């Protein structure tokens, strides 16, 4: 997949998806379909990636990860979209966290919402660790390699190339 000039618009949104509980491939595929309802255009979607757990409890299962790019509907804000993402996680069986980074059927992280910057207890934009996570950068690079996240000076492809991590990933 290649970079789309529309990804540079102020309302283009990137969402990272992850699952390591249940039928993760089906969950991610179904969630991507549901995210289409939040977009005015066809969503851009990365491949599915099998990834090693990062900063998770011992013996956590592998994740299936992907990234989706979508054009937010008129009037959508980062905060209103975050509410919808949390509701979607619950629909797929997500429960309140008991342990940080515990296994979960669906995790949706708002990576970027155009050039918006937020820092509140509920939302930090761009996602504060996206540029440090191969499981975000690798699939994001498939759909928006030239994207420069707010507060960054390098493109996604440059960040990925320079990232030093022991994360293990396999395209599936």
N, C-alpha and C positions, 0 to 999 in steps of 0.2 A: 504494500500500500504506500501511497506517496502523500506528501504534504499537500494540503488543500489551502488555497489562499483565504478561504472563508474562516480558517482557524485563527486568523489574525484579528477578526472582528471583536468588538467589545463584549458581545454577548455569547461568544463561543465558550462552551463549558467542557471540561475534561473530568471524567469520573473513573476512578480505579475500582475494580471489582475483585473480590477475593472470596474463596470458600474453601474450607477444609473439614466440613462436617456434612455427612449425607452424600447424595449423588452430586458432587460438586460440578461436574461438567454440565449436567442438565440444569442445575441451579443457575450457573453463570449464563448459560445460553438463554434460559427463560428470563433472567433479569435483564439481559441486553434487550430482549424483545419488549419488556415492560418499559425500559428507559426510552424507547421510541415514542411513547406517549407523552414524554416531556419535551419533545423537540418539534420545531416547525419544519425540519427537513429530515431526510434520511440520516440516521446516525452513522458515524464512522466507527468501525470496531476493529480492534486488534485481533490477532490470533489468540488462542487460548495457550496459556503457559503453565506447565507443572513446575512449582517452585518449592524450594526448601523453606521451612518455617524460619522466620527471623524474629528474634527477641520473644519467642513463645515459650510456654511451659515445656519441660522435658517431655519427650515422646509425642509431641504434637504431630498430627498427620501433615503430609504435604498439602500445599495449596494449589488450587487452580486460580490463576489470575488473568485479567484482561483489562483493557482500558477502552472507554467509549468517549467519543467526542460528539457533542450535540449542540444545536443552536437553540438557546433558551427561548421560550415563548415570550411574547411582549408582556412586560410588566413583571416578569420573574426576577426575583432578587436572589442573591446567594442564600439568604436566610430562609426564604420561602422554598427554595429548592432543597435545602438541607432537611427541612421538615418532611418533604416528600420522600427523600432518600431514606430517612429514618423509618417512615411508615412502611416503605417497601421492604426494608430489612426485617421488620416485624412480621410482615406477611409471609416471608420466607422462613420464619421460625426463629429469628434472632431474639435472644433473651437479654435482659440487663446483665452487664459484666459482673462476674464474681472475682475473676482473676484477669489481670491485664494480658491481652493478646491470646486469650483462651480460644480453643477451636470454636468455629461458628459457621452456620450454614451460609450466611451472606454478610459481607462487609462491603459497604459502599463509602468511598472516601472522595469528597469533593476536592480535586487537585487544583483546579483553577476555574475561575468564572471571569472570562475576558481578562481585563487588566485590573480587576477589583482587588483591593487589599483590605483585609479585615483582621482584627485582633481582639477577640472577645472570648469569654469563657466557653461559649457555644461553638465558635467558628474562627479558625485562623486560615486566611488565604494570602498567598497560595499555601497549599498544604506544607507545613513546616519541615517535613522530612522527605518530600517527594524527590528532591534532587539527590538524595542519599540512598535511594532504594532502587536496586536493579529491577525488582519485580514491578515497579511503577515505570521506570525509565525505558526498559526494553520494549514493553508493549506500546507505550506512548510514542516511542521513536518510530514505530511502524506507521502510525497515522499522522504524526506531526513532528517530523525530525527537526524542522527548522524553528519550531516554537521556542521562544524565550519566555520562560515563566516570569511573572512579576517578581521583582527583587533579585533576579539573576541576570548575569551578563552573557552567559553562554547558552547556546541552543541545547535542546534536549539531546541531540546526537552528540554534541561535544561533551555534555555532562556524562553521558553514558560511556563514552570512550575513555574518559579520565577517571571514572569511578573504580575504586579498588575495594573489592568485596569478595567474600567467600560464598556468596549466594549461588546456589546451583539452580539453573533454569533449563527447561527443555520445552521447545514448542511442540504442541500436540495437535 
